[in-house]
Amino acid sequence: MNLLAASRLERFVVLLPALVVGVGLVTGVFILLGRAFVATIRDSRHPRLIYGGVLVIIGAVALLTWLGVELPRE
């Protein structure tokens, strides 16, 4: 049993740098996209239209998820 625990710990230690780098990359992409979205809203003549579109998309996804609609898989 101790050998099994040691191998799991070694596996975790080996994969930890990849996990940290992956989380950092995903965080960086979300920050970049968020800043671009904010700049787009600032430069827009009708920011309410953008906010409304985002709310409609989020509402549609939530409604379709609640209804249990699934996309067809090929």
C-alpha positions in Angstrom: 0.0 0.0 0.0 2.8 2.4 0.8 4.3 1.8 -2.7 1.0 2.8 -4.3 0.8 6.0 -2.3 4.4 6.9 -3.2 3.7 6.4 -6.9 0.6 8.7 -6.7 2.7 11.3 -4.9 5.4 11.1 -7.5 2.8 11.4 -10.3 1.3 14.5 -8.6 4.7 16.1 -8.2 5.6 15.4 -11.9 2.2 16.8 -13.2 2.1 19.8 -10.9 4.2 22.1 -13.1 2.1 21.3 -16.1 -1.1 22.1 -14.1 0.4 25.4 -12.9 1.4 26.4 -16.4 -2.0 25.4 -17.8 -4.0 27.3 -15.2 -1.7 30.4 -15.9 -2.3 30.2 -19.6 -6.1 29.9 -19.2 -6.1 32.8 -16.8 -4.1 34.9 -19.1 -6.4 34.2 -22.0 -9.5 35.1 -19.9 -7.8 38.4 -18.8 -6.9 39.2 -22.4 -10.4 38.5 -23.7 -12.0 40.4 -20.8 -9.9 43.5 -21.5 -10.7 43.3 -25.2 -14.4 43.0 -24.4 -14.3 46.0 -22.0 -12.5 48.1 -24.7 -15.1 47.0 -27.3 -17.9 48.2 -25.0 -16.1 51.5 -24.3 -15.7 52.2 -28.0 -19.2 51.2 -29.0 -21.9 53.7 -29.7 -24.6 51.5 -28.2 -23.2 49.6 -25.2 -26.7 48.7 -24.0 -27.1 46.6 -27.2 -23.9 44.7 -26.4 -25.0 44.1 -22.8 -28.4 43.0 -24.1 -26.9 40.6 -26.6 -24.7 39.0 -23.9 -27.7 38.6 -21.6 -29.8 37.1 -24.3 -27.1 34.5 -25.2 -26.6 33.6 -21.5 -30.3 33.3 -21.0 -30.7 31.1 -24.1 -27.9 28.8 -23.0 -29.4 28.6 -19.4 -32.9 27.9 -20.8 -31.7 25.2 -23.2 -29.7 23.6 -20.5 -32.6 23.6 -18.1 -34.8 22.1 -20.8 -32.2 19.4 -21.4 -31.5 20.1 -25.0 -28.3 18.5 -26.3 -26.5 19.3 -29.5 -26.3 16.4 -32.0 -23.0 14.5 -32.0 -21.4 13.2 -35.1 
